[in-house]
């Protein structure tokens, strides 16, 4: 048997086990602290419109977060934590995409 055939066979065995609820692997949960969205945005040097656009949310959503009417959840919370640690991460990471290119 070729290595490719063995690899495909192993992948199928793992997929069947997963479908049965076996060998689901480890789930890592990370506690992310509440974000001070206004302070995070300020460190990026972006306006509210620019910041909202850069993270893919509506300006009204950003305003609600900054005014503590709502809190970011899920992926937005993770993204804000990354930006908090590295304010230019979004611009650096996405710089090679053309503005009209879907992300």
N, CA, C and O atoms as a GROMACS GRO file, in nm:
protein
  412
    1UNK      N    1   0.084  -0.119   0.000
    1UNK     CA    2   0.000   0.000   0.000
    1UNK      C    3   0.088   0.125   0.000
    1UNK      O    4   0.194   0.129   0.063
    2UNK      N    5   0.042   0.225  -0.072
    2UNK     CA    6   0.116   0.351  -0.075
    2UNK      C    7   0.090   0.430   0.053
    2UNK      O    8  -0.006   0.405   0.126
    3UNK      N    9   0.179   0.525   0.079
    3UNK     CA   10   0.161   0.612   0.196
    3UNK      C   11   0.031   0.692   0.185
    3UNK      O   12  -0.038   0.714   0.285
    4UNK      N   13  -0.001   0.735   0.064
    4UNK     CA   14  -0.124   0.813   0.043
    4UNK      C   15  -0.247   0.728   0.078
    4UNK      O   16  -0.339   0.776   0.144
    5UNK      N   17  -0.247   0.603   0.034
    5UNK     CA   18  -0.360   0.513   0.062
    5UNK      C   19  -0.373   0.493   0.213
    5UNK      O   20  -0.484   0.496   0.266
    6UNK      N   21  -0.261   0.472   0.283
    6UNK     CA   22  -0.263   0.453   0.428
    6UNK      C   23  -0.316   0.578   0.497
    6UNK      O   24  -0.395   0.570   0.592
    7UNK      N   25  -0.273   0.693   0.449
    7UNK     CA   26  -0.316   0.820   0.509
    7UNK      C   27  -0.466   0.841   0.491
    7UNK      O   28  -0.535   0.884   0.584
    8UNK      N   29  -0.516   0.810   0.371
    8UNK     CA   30  -0.660   0.824   0.346
    8UNK      C   31  -0.738   0.726   0.433
    8UNK      O   32  -0.841   0.762   0.490
    9UNK      N   33  -0.689   0.604   0.443
    9UNK     CA   34  -0.755   0.503   0.528
    9UNK      C   35  -0.760   0.547   0.673
    9UNK      O   36  -0.863   0.532   0.739
   10UNK      N   37  -0.651   0.601   0.722
   10UNK     CA   38  -0.646   0.649   0.860
   10UNK      C   39  -0.743   0.765   0.880
   10UNK      O   40  -0.811   0.773   0.982
   11UNK      N   41  -0.749   0.855   0.781
   11UNK     CA   42  -0.842   0.967   0.790
   11UNK      C   43  -0.986   0.920   0.794
   11UNK      O   44  -1.067   0.976   0.869
   12UNK      N   45  -1.020   0.820   0.715
   12UNK     CA   46  -1.156   0.765   0.717
   12UNK      C   47  -1.188   0.702   0.851
   12UNK      O   48  -1.298   0.720   0.904
   13UNK      N   49  -1.094   0.628   0.907
   13UNK     CA   50  -1.116   0.567   1.039
   13UNK      C   51  -1.142   0.675   1.144
   13UNK      O   52  -1.231   0.661   1.228
   14UNK      N   53  -1.063   0.782   1.139
   14UNK     CA   54  -1.080   0.891   1.234
   14UNK      C   55  -1.215   0.961   1.215
   14UNK      O   56  -1.279   0.999   1.312
   15UNK      N   57  -1.258   0.978   1.089
   15UNK     CA   58  -1.386   1.041   1.062
   15UNK      C   59  -1.502   0.957   1.114
   15UNK      O   60  -1.597   1.011   1.170
   16UNK      N   61  -1.494   0.826   1.097
   16UNK     CA   62  -1.599   0.737   1.148
   16UNK      C   63  -1.603   0.741   1.300
   16UNK      O   64  -1.711   0.748   1.359
   17UNK      N   65  -1.485   0.738   1.364
   17UNK     CA   66  -1.479   0.745   1.510
   17UNK      C   67  -1.538   0.877   1.559
   17UNK      O   68  -1.611   0.880   1.658
   18UNK      N   69  -1.507   0.984   1.490
   18UNK     CA   70  -1.560   1.116   1.528
   18UNK      C   71  -1.712   1.117   1.515
   18UNK      O   72  -1.781   1.168   1.603
   19UNK      N   73  -1.765   1.060   1.405
   19UNK     CA   74  -1.910   1.056   1.385
   19UNK      C   75  -1.979   0.976   1.494
   19UNK      O   76  -2.095   1.002   1.527
   20UNK      N   77  -1.909   0.878   1.549
   20UNK     CA   78  -1.965   0.798   1.658
   20UNK      C   79  -1.950   0.866   1.794
   20UNK      O   80  -1.999   0.816   1.895
   21UNK      N   81  -1.882   0.979   1.796
   21UNK     CA   82  -1.861   1.049   1.922
   21UNK      C   83  -1.738   1.003   1.996
   21UNK      O   84  -1.720   1.035   2.114
   22UNK      N   85  -1.652   0.929   1.928
   22UNK     CA   86  -1.529   0.879   1.988
   22UNK      C   87  -1.412   0.970   1.951
   22UNK      O   88  -1.415   1.038   1.848
   23UNK      N   89  -1.312   0.971   2.033
   23UNK     CA   90  -1.188   1.042   2.002
   23UNK      C   91  -1.212   1.184   1.952
   23UNK      O   92  -1.161   1.223   1.846
   24UNK      N   93  -1.288   1.260   2.027
   24UNK     CA   94  -1.321   1.395   1.984
   24UNK      C   95  -1.206   1.493   2.008
   24UNK      O   96  -1.214   1.609   1.966
   25UNK      N   97  -1.103   1.449   2.073
   25UNK     CA   98  -0.988   1.536   2.096
   25UNK      C   99  -1.008   1.625   2.216
   25UNK      O  100  -1.108   1.616   2.287
   26UNK      N  101  -0.912   1.710   2.238
   26UNK     CA  102  -0.917   1.801   2.352
   26UNK      C  103  -0.979   1.933   2.310
   26UNK      O  104  -0.955   1.985   2.201
   27UNK      N  105  -1.058   1.986   2.398
   27UNK     CA  106  -1.116   2.119   2.377
   27UNK      C  107  -1.048   2.213   2.475
   27UNK      O  108  -1.048   2.190   2.596
   28UNK      N  109  -0.991   2.317   2.421
   28UNK     CA  110  -0.921   2.414   2.504
   28UNK      C  111  -1.008   2.539   2.516
   28UNK      O  112  -1.042   2.602   2.416
   29UNK      N  113  -1.042   2.572   2.637
   29UNK     CA  114  -1.118   2.695   2.660
   29UNK      C  115  -1.024   2.798   2.718
   29UNK      O  116  -0.946   2.771   2.809
   30UNK      N  117  -1.032   2.916   2.663
   30UNK     CA  118  -0.948   3.026   2.708
   30UNK      C  119  -1.040   3.135   2.761
   30UNK      O  120  -1.133   3.179   2.693
   31UNK      N  121  -1.014   3.178   2.882
   31UNK     CA  122  -1.092   3.285   2.942
   31UNK      C  123  -1.039   3.418   2.891
   31UNK      O  124  -0.923   3.453   2.914
   32UNK      N  125  -1.124   3.491   2.823
   32UNK     CA  126  -1.083   3.621   2.768
   32UNK      C  127  -1.150   3.729   2.851
   32UNK      O  128  -1.272   3.731   2.865
   33UNK      N  129  -1.070   3.819   2.907
   33UNK     CA  130  -1.129   3.925   2.991
   33UNK      C  131  -1.215   4.020   2.910
   33UNK      O  132  -1.202   4.029   2.788
   34UNK      N  133  -1.303   4.092   2.979
   34UNK     CA  134  -1.384   4.192   2.913
   34UNK      C  135  -1.293   4.295   2.847
   34UNK      O  136  -1.189   4.333   2.901
   35UNK      N  137  -1.335   4.339   2.729
   35UNK     CA  138  -1.253   4.432   2.652
   35UNK      C  139  -1.298   4.576   2.675
   35UNK      O  140  -1.417   4.606   2.677
   36UNK      N  141  -1.201   4.665   2.692
   36UNK     CA  142  -1.229   4.808   2.691
   36UNK      C  143  -1.217   4.851   2.546
   36UNK      O  144  -1.111   4.896   2.501
   37UNK      N  145  -1.326   4.838   2.474
   37UNK     CA  146  -1.325   4.856   2.329
   37UNK      C  147  -1.278   4.996   2.289
   37UNK      O  148  -1.202   5.011   2.194
   38UNK      N  149  -1.323   5.096   2.361
   38UNK     CA  150  -1.283   5.233   2.328
   38UNK      C  151  -1.132   5.251   2.341
   38UNK      O  152  -1.069   5.315   2.257
   39UNK      N  153  -1.074   5.196   2.447
   39UNK     CA  154  -0.929   5.207   2.468
   39UNK      C  155  -0.853   5.129   2.362
   39UNK      O  156  -0.749   5.174   2.313
   40UNK      N  157  -0.904   5.010   2.327
   40UNK     CA  158  -0.838   4.929   2.224
   40UNK      C  159  -0.839   5.004   2.091
   40UNK      O  160  -0.737   5.012   2.022
   41UNK      N  161  -0.956   5.058   2.054
   41UNK     CA  162  -0.964   5.133   1.929
   41UNK      C  163  -0.872   5.254   1.931
   41UNK      O  164  -0.806   5.283   1.831
   42UNK      N  165  -0.866   5.324   2.042
   42UNK     CA  166  -0.781   5.443   2.053
   42UNK      C  167  -0.634   5.408   2.026
   42UNK      O  168  -0.562   5.484   1.961
   43UNK      N  169  -0.591   5.292   2.077
   43UNK     CA  170  -0.451   5.251   2.055
   43UNK      C  171  -0.422   5.219   1.909
   43UNK      O  172  -0.306   5.223   1.867
   44UNK      N  173  -0.525   5.187   1.831
   44UNK     CA  174  -0.503   5.160   1.688
   44UNK      C  175  -0.487   5.289   1.609
   44UNK      O  176  -0.431   5.289   1.499
   45UNK      N  177  -0.537   5.400   1.665
   45UNK     CA  178  -0.531   5.527   1.594
   45UNK      C  179  -0.639   5.541   1.488
   45UNK      O  180  -0.634   5.634   1.407
   46UNK      N  181  -0.736   5.450   1.487
   46UNK     CA  182  -0.841   5.453   1.386
   46UNK      C  183  -0.966   5.522   1.440
   46UNK      O  184  -0.994   5.520   1.560
   47UNK      N  185  -1.040   5.583   1.349
   47UNK     CA  186  -1.169   5.640   1.385
   47UNK      C  187  -1.267   5.527   1.411
   47UNK      O  188  -1.236   5.411   1.383
   48UNK      N  189  -1.383   5.560   1.463
   48UNK     CA  190  -1.484   5.456   1.486
   48UNK      C  191  -1.523   5.388   1.355
   48UNK      O  192  -1.535   5.266   1.350
   49UNK      N  193  -1.543   5.466   1.251
   49UNK     CA  194  -1.581   5.409   1.122
   49UNK      C  195  -1.471   5.317   1.069
   49UNK      O  196  -1.499   5.206   1.025
   50UNK      N  197  -1.347   5.365   1.074
   50UNK     CA  198  -1.234   5.285   1.024
   50UNK      C  199  -1.217   5.157   1.104
   50UNK      O  200  -1.195   5.050   1.047
   51UNK      N  201  -1.226   5.168   1.236
   51UNK     CA  202  -1.206   5.051   1.321
   51UNK      C  203  -1.318   4.949   1.299
   51UNK      O  204  -1.291   4.829   1.285
   52UNK      N  205  -1.441   4.996   1.296
   52UNK     CA  206  -1.554   4.905   1.273
   52UNK      C  207  -1.537   4.832   1.141
   52UNK      O  208  -1.557   4.711   1.133
   53UNK      N  209  -1.501   4.905   1.038
   53UNK     CA  210  -1.482   4.845   0.905
   53UNK      C  211  -1.367   4.743   0.909
   53UNK      O  212  -1.376   4.638   0.846
   54UNK      N  213  -1.261   4.776   0.981
   54UNK     CA  214  -1.144   4.687   0.983
   54UNK      C  215  -1.170   4.554   1.052
   54UNK      O  216  -1.104   4.454   1.023
   55UNK      N  217  -1.268   4.551   1.145
   55UNK     CA  218  -1.297   4.425   1.214
   55UNK      C  219  -1.429   4.364   1.168
   55UNK      O  220  -1.474   4.262   1.221
   56UNK      N  221  -1.491   4.426   1.068
   56UNK     CA  222  -1.609   4.367   1.007
   56UNK      C  223  -1.738   4.379   1.086
   56UNK      O  224  -1.823   4.290   1.081
   57UNK      N  225  -1.754   4.490   1.158
   57UNK     CA  226  -1.880   4.514   1.230
   57UNK      C  227  -1.935   4.650   1.188
   57UNK      O  228  -1.864   4.734   1.133
   58UNK      N  229  -2.063   4.668   1.215
   58UNK     CA  230  -2.126   4.797   1.186
   58UNK      C  231  -2.079   4.900   1.289
   58UNK      O  232  -2.044   4.866   1.402
   59UNK      N  233  -2.079   5.026   1.246
   59UNK     CA  234  -2.041   5.133   1.339
   59UNK      C  235  -2.134   5.133   1.460
   59UNK      O  236  -2.088   5.158   1.572
   60UNK      N  237  -2.262   5.106   1.440
   60UNK     CA  238  -2.356   5.105   1.551
   60UNK      C  239  -2.320   4.997   1.653
   60UNK      O  240  -2.337   5.016   1.774
   61UNK      N  241  -2.271   4.884   1.605
   61UNK     CA  242  -2.227   4.777   1.696
   61UNK      C  243  -2.110   4.825   1.780
   61UNK      O  244  -2.106   4.807   1.902
   62UNK      N  245  -2.013   4.887   1.713
   62UNK     CA  246  -1.896   4.940   1.783
   62UNK      C  247  -1.939   5.043   1.888
   62UNK      O  248  -1.889   5.041   2.000
   63UNK      N  249  -2.030   5.133   1.851
   63UNK     CA  250  -2.078   5.234   1.946
   63UNK      C  251  -2.143   5.168   2.068
   63UNK      O  252  -2.120   5.211   2.181
   64UNK      N  253  -2.222   5.066   2.045
   64UNK     CA  254  -2.285   4.995   2.157
   64UNK      C  255  -2.180   4.932   2.248
   64UNK      O  256  -2.196   4.933   2.370
   65UNK      N  257  -2.074   4.878   2.191
   65UNK     CA  258  -1.966   4.821   2.273
   65UNK      C  259  -1.895   4.931   2.352
   65UNK      O  260  -1.871   4.917   2.472
   66UNK      N  261  -1.862   5.040   2.283
   66UNK     CA  262  -1.787   5.147   2.348
   66UNK      C  263  -1.868   5.214   2.458
   66UNK      O  264  -1.812   5.261   2.557
   67UNK      N  265  -2.000   5.219   2.442
   67UNK     CA  266  -2.085   5.283   2.541
   67UNK      C  267  -2.144   5.182   2.640
   67UNK      O  268  -2.234   5.214   2.717
   68UNK      N  269  -2.092   5.061   2.637
   68UNK     CA  270  -2.126   4.954   2.731
   68UNK      C  271  -2.275   4.916   2.731
   68UNK      O  272  -2.328   4.867   2.831
   69UNK      N  273  -2.341   4.940   2.619
   69UNK     CA  274  -2.480   4.895   2.606
   69UNK      C  275  -2.485   4.746   2.569
   69UNK      O  276  -2.580   4.676   2.601
   70UNK      N  277  -2.380   4.702   2.502
   70UNK     CA  278  -2.366   4.561   2.464
   70UNK      C  279  -2.219   4.524   2.480
   70UNK      O  280  -2.132   4.610   2.489
   71UNK      N  281  -2.194   4.393   2.484
   71UNK     CA  282  -2.056   4.344   2.496
   71UNK      C  283  -2.024   4.254   2.379
   71UNK      O  284  -2.108   4.176   2.335
   72UNK      N  285  -1.903   4.264   2.328
   72UNK     CA  286  -1.864   4.174   2.219
   72UNK      C  287  -1.861   4.030   2.270
   72UNK      O  288  -1.828   4.004   2.386
   73UNK      N  289  -1.896   3.936   2.182
   73UNK     CA  290  -1.898   3.796   2.219
   73UNK      C  291  -1.827   3.714   2.113
   73UNK      O  292  -1.803   3.760   2.002
   74UNK      N  293  -1.793   3.592   2.149
   74UNK     CA  294  -1.739   3.495   2.054
   74UNK      C  295  -1.615   3.545   1.981
   74UNK      O  296  -1.523   3.597   2.043
   75UNK      N  297  -1.614   3.528   1.847
   75UNK     CA  298  -1.498   3.565   1.768
   75UNK      C  299  -1.460   3.712   1.780
   75UNK      O  300  -1.342   3.746   1.775
   76UNK      N  301  -1.559   3.801   1.796
   76UNK     CA  302  -1.528   3.943   1.811
   76UNK      C  303  -1.447   3.967   1.937
   76UNK      O  304  -1.355   4.049   1.938
   77UNK      N  305  -1.482   3.897   2.043
   77UNK     CA  306  -1.410   3.911   2.169
   77UNK      C  307  -1.264   3.864   2.156
   77UNK      O  308  -1.173   3.926   2.210
   78UNK      N  309  -1.246   3.754   2.082
   78UNK     CA  310  -1.110   3.703   2.059
   78UNK      C  311  -1.031   3.803   1.974
   78UNK      O  312  -0.916   3.833   2.005
   79UNK      N  313  -1.094   3.853   1.867
   79UNK     CA  314  -1.026   3.950   1.781
   79UNK      C  315  -0.986   4.075   1.858
   79UNK      O  316  -0.875   4.126   1.842
   80UNK      N  317  -1.075   4.124   1.943
   80UNK     CA  318  -1.042   4.242   2.023
   80UNK      C  319  -0.928   4.214   2.120
   80UNK      O  320  -0.845   4.302   2.145
   81UNK      N  321  -0.921   4.093   2.174
   81UNK     CA  322  -0.810   4.057   2.264
   81UNK      C  323  -0.679   4.058   2.187
   81UNK      O  324  -0.576   4.103   2.239
   82UNK      N  325  -0.681   4.009   2.063
   82UNK     CA  326  -0.560   4.012   1.980
   82UNK      C  327  -0.518   4.156   1.950
   82UNK      O  328  -0.400   4.190   1.958
   83UNK      N  329  -0.615   4.239   1.914
   83UNK     CA  330  -0.585   4.379   1.884
   83UNK      C  331  -0.535   4.451   2.009
   83UNK      O  332  -0.450   4.540   2.000
   84UNK      N  333  -0.588   4.414   2.125
   84UNK     CA  334  -0.543   4.474   2.250
   84UNK      C  335  -0.394   4.447   2.272
   84UNK      O  336  -0.321   4.534   2.320
   85UNK      N  337  -0.350   4.327   2.238
   85UNK     CA  338  -0.208   4.291   2.255
   85UNK      C  339  -0.120   4.349   2.144
   85UNK      O  340  -0.003   4.380   2.166
   86UNK      N  341  -0.177   4.363   2.024
   86UNK     CA  342  -0.101   4.410   1.908
   86UNK      C  343  -0.193   4.497   1.821
   86UNK      O  344  -0.257   4.446   1.729
   87UNK      N  345  -0.199   4.628   1.850
   87UNK     CA  346  -0.295   4.715   1.784
   87UNK      C  347  -0.291   4.718   1.630
   87UNK      O  348  -0.390   4.755   1.568
   88UNK      N  349  -0.181   4.680   1.568
   88UNK     CA  350  -0.174   4.685   1.422
   88UNK      C  351  -0.189   4.548   1.357
   88UNK      O  352  -0.165   4.533   1.237
   89UNK      N  353  -0.229   4.446   1.435
   89UNK     CA  354  -0.234   4.310   1.382
   89UNK      C  355  -0.328   4.297   1.262
   89UNK      O  356  -0.295   4.228   1.166
   90UNK      N  357  -0.443   4.361   1.266
   90UNK     CA  358  -0.539   4.348   1.156
   90UNK      C  359  -0.483   4.413   1.030
   90UNK      O  360  -0.485   4.352   0.923
   91UNK      N  361  -0.432   4.534   1.041
   91UNK     CA  362  -0.380   4.603   0.924
   91UNK      C  363  -0.261   4.528   0.863
   91UNK      O  364  -0.252   4.514   0.741
   92UNK      N  365  -0.170   4.478   0.946
   92UNK     CA  366  -0.054   4.403   0.896
   92UNK      C  367  -0.096   4.272   0.830
   92UNK      O  368  -0.048   4.236   0.722
   93UNK      N  369  -0.187   4.203   0.895
   93UNK     CA  370  -0.227   4.072   0.847
   93UNK      C  371  -0.304   4.080   0.716
   93UNK      O  372  -0.286   3.997   0.628
   94UNK      N  373  -0.389   4.180   0.703
   94UNK     CA  374  -0.474   4.191   0.584
   94UNK      C  375  -0.421   4.287   0.479
   94UNK      O  376  -0.488   4.313   0.379
   95UNK      N  377  -0.301   4.342   0.499
   95UNK     CA  378  -0.247   4.444   0.410
   95UNK      C  379  -0.231   4.398   0.266
   95UNK      O  380  -0.242   4.479   0.174
   96UNK      N  381  -0.207   4.270   0.244
   96UNK     CA  382  -0.182   4.223   0.107
   96UNK      C  383  -0.310   4.204   0.026
   96UNK      O  384  -0.304   4.184  -0.095
   97UNK      N  385  -0.427   4.210   0.093
   97UNK     CA  386  -0.552   4.196   0.019
   97UNK      C  387  -0.593   4.328  -0.042
   97UNK      O  388  -0.580   4.433   0.020
   98UNK      N  389  -0.641   4.322  -0.162
   98UNK     CA  390  -0.696   4.441  -0.230
   98UNK      C  391  -0.826   4.477  -0.159
   98UNK      O  392  -0.900   4.387  -0.118
   99UNK      N  393  -0.858   4.605  -0.144
   99UNK     CA  394  -0.981   4.645  -0.073
   99UNK      C  395  -1.108   4.580  -0.129
   99UNK      O  396  -1.204   4.558  -0.055
  100UNK      N  397  -1.110   4.548  -0.257
  100UNK     CA  398  -1.229   4.487  -0.317
  100UNK      C  399  -1.228   4.334  -0.308
  100UNK      O  400  -1.326   4.269  -0.346
  101UNK      N  401  -1.120   4.278  -0.258
  101UNK     CA  402  -1.107   4.133  -0.248
  101UNK      C  403  -1.183   4.084  -0.126
  101UNK      O  404  -1.161   4.135  -0.016
  102UNK      N  405  -1.272   3.984  -0.144
  102UNK     CA  406  -1.343   3.932  -0.026
  102UNK      C  407  -1.248   3.862   0.068
  102UNK      O  408  -1.162   3.786   0.024
  103UNK      N  409  -1.262   3.887   0.196
  103UNK     CA  410  -1.174   3.827   0.296
  103UNK      C  411  -1.228   3.693   0.337
  103UNK      O  412  -1.168   3.626   0.421
   0.00000   0.00000   0.00000
